[in-house]
Amino acid sequence: MVKFQGSQDGKTYTDIFTVGETVREGWNYHTIDNANNYLQYRYYRFSGTTKESCRFGEIKFKGVETIRDNNPTYSCPVNVVIGGVEQEKYDQ
């Protein structure tokens, strides 16, 4: 079982959704289609309790910008941390 979670402080996380044994090969989706439920967290993570539970081939996020900022541009750097170790950064 894998949980996708969000946090404002990077310490206390809220469960957003859980993927259990119904996960299948190929793309698995979770859709939030109500604007009242759009997420606004600073940190996101996948968390699993068993070995290799967070093993992914590819992850894709797409959605609606929910940043509360009136500036015309906004920087949103992404850091990937696996097992407490920050991974090498690259621009795509």
C-alpha positions, 0 to 999 in steps of 0.5 A: 500500500502506498499513500500520497500525502501533502504537508505545509511544514514537511513534518506533519503530512495529510493523506490525499489518497491511498493506492492499495492492491488495486494498482495495475501496470500502466497508468493509474489515475487519481483525479480531483475535479472539484475546485473546492478540493484543489490541493495547496500544500508545500510538500508532497510525498509518496509513503509506503510501509513495505520494501519497494512499495514506492517503486515507480517507473514514471510519475506525472502531475498535471493540474491547475495552478493554485499558488496564492501569489499575484506576481506575473512569474513564480519559481517552483523548484522541485527536489526529489528525496528518496530514503532521506537522500536528495537526488541529483537535480536536472532541468527538463 
